[in-house]
Amino acid sequence: MRPIPTWPAAAAGLALLTPGEGQAQVTGFDREALISEFVAFDDSRNEGRAYSDQKTSSALAWGESYYLNAYIKMYRVTGDARWLDKVVDHFDRMAANMGDHDGDGIAGWQADRYSVSRMRARELHNRGTARILPGEARVTNIQQAHEAVDAEYVVERTGDDRFTVRQRSGGAREVVHDGPHVVGEPIPGIAGFEVKLEGLPEIGDRFRVETWGPAPLEYAVHEGMILYPVAQFIELALKDPRLKGRYEEKARSYLQLIEERVLQKQERHWLDVGPGMGAYRFTESPAERFPNRVLPHNQYLAPARVWLVLKDVSENPLYLERATRMAAHFRHYLHETGEAWTWNYWDWTEAGGPDHSRPEDSSHGQIDVTFAVEAFRRGVVFTREDMLRFTRTLTDQMWNGSLEEPRIGSRVDGPDGDSKIIRGWVELCRWDPRIWDIQWARFNRLERPGLDIPHILYGRALLDGEVED
């Protein structure tokens, strides 16, 4: 691993804060008080279990992973093995909840939260001229999509102005509507979809509507979020002689789990996208919002962070190969804006042409940035000059320039908005100490969010040379 010194801002060619500015922000920093504050915060969350007893990958990725990450930071800052014990306790609980939802023989974590619902409608062999519309539809709105169920409906005109709607779900059949209905109005009883008849149905005409509710899927981004702190635990346990006796067996079992249940499974969805570049794709499932499209940057960089760590403790060359290609892919889509970087949430090619989304948001951007930090530290693709540009994305583009009322923009291209995310952004203080001052000021303005305490402590320890990097 490449050592990274914590150099003074002047040596890095960066402007120093004035003594008044810097002192104003450092005032009130109390390491021991912050540690105690985090202990109390953590203990209050589900009796210290946080989200580790949740079964959906969305709750684990966007809830529990932040606690696991916090525990790793707390260990690095304090050297107290209680935090590594918490990683083991939580992750053992999470691993026990992995399941083979799709029958592919590989257990994993799943969520249906982001799946689409679908419907298909058609006329049967009728006497009248009526059509049923739309013929097909997909719903991506989370709330509306979850109103739909896996079912088959038969709509029948049973009288002059009377219609019956029968639903079959599994082996059960029930009448969900039997009464008046006006042609052209939404057919009642079909959950999650607005379906209409158009034209003149005859008595006895029937129409079939099939619907599918959201389906559980496995997401590379969720796995990456969950496993990044676990990978760091593995590296600590296998590289630090003081920890091997206590944690080596557990670390090796976690490494085997990741390789068998995640790395090999994701190979199904790998795609080379250019010379030396590649990324993971969404699955081909019709429940995906964008089946087969290359993932947004943060979504493939989440597992890429895991691979960067594990390449240094595993003999499997795939970790380095995949991480390097994803790093090159992300680097390709960074745009120089002055002395900073700007990038999109998503860049893809479809139907032979390139397209892209809006600029990256600050929340997902911290995944991208911590990937770049990890890649630089481990000698993969990113250079010191690249990292200086990331710091200037924050200081020159996103920050409003104030330490009294500091705000960070909601996207990486400007100061508009008021992001509440600190986390991985503070790690850029390695290249510009001002970033810790900015984040310390924000931390206090945001009323000291508990999950950001370990990041604030870690950033300060980096600057003070109190932790190895």
C-alpha angles and dihedrals in degrees: 000000000000111000115233118206121213099233128185116265092245091056089052091055092250131131115258123227113247114258090250093053095044095045092048090058099041091052109105096025107138115171097196093045091052091050090052090046092054093046090055091045093050094045090054094057109092091322090304095310095101107185097329093113092056117107104203118090091224092060091045095047100042097033117020097037090065090057093048089049090049091053092053090050091048091052092050091051100041106023087223111147091208086086093055089048087056091053090053094045093049098041094048088056091049095047090052088059095056112116141182098241096165099041095241092131094249120103118221146146119276141189133186093193096104099035122115126238118228140198138188124192133185143165119250124218096301136167096222131070099239121130128203116226142242099027091202135006141173125202119206098172103110098220096044094043090057091057089070125086136194100269148127121229128194115201114198132181102226101170145004093291100359130107133180123207117197122190126204117192115170106324095329124100126192140165108245096177133018114165147055120348132172116223109241094035122100111280109245124234100034104120118225099000139080108223125173140186119231124193132011117324118193123223106275095029113137135199129194124218120185120192134186123198124212113301127212113259136180115238126204091210092055092050090048094050092048096045103042094082090039089055089052089051089052091051093048092048095048099041104038111076089205091062104037097084092052102038111015097099092049092046093052091050089052091049090052091048092052094048096046101037103032117015096048094040093052090053087079088067101041118123130186105220103180143337106326092348135107146145143185123268136213112264121262092248114133087226090069118098091223108019113205096357117135110262124257112266097259092048096058093035091059093068089034089065088055092050091050091057097042095049086073095054102033132068091214106112092203092080093062095038096052094041092051093050092048090049090052091048093053092044089053091061098048112110124208111236107177105305093335139075126247122187140169129250087237140010121183145154121232133168088002097304136096122241138169145193131233119297116291118278122236095246097056089032091071088064090053093047095048088050090055090047091051092046093051093047090053097043098251119143100302122099133200089258089055090052092050088056090054090053090052091050085065101036100036103032112021104032119082090218096246129117092183095057102011119187133174122208121251091236134039095245100065152354098266114125132018114266117203094198122108108149113103096011091074090065089074086076084090087079102029121025089200088075092067090051091050093049093044089054091047091046090059094042089052089054095255103291108218098228091054094057094086091049092050090049092047093049091050091048090052091053093046093048091240096130132050114242 
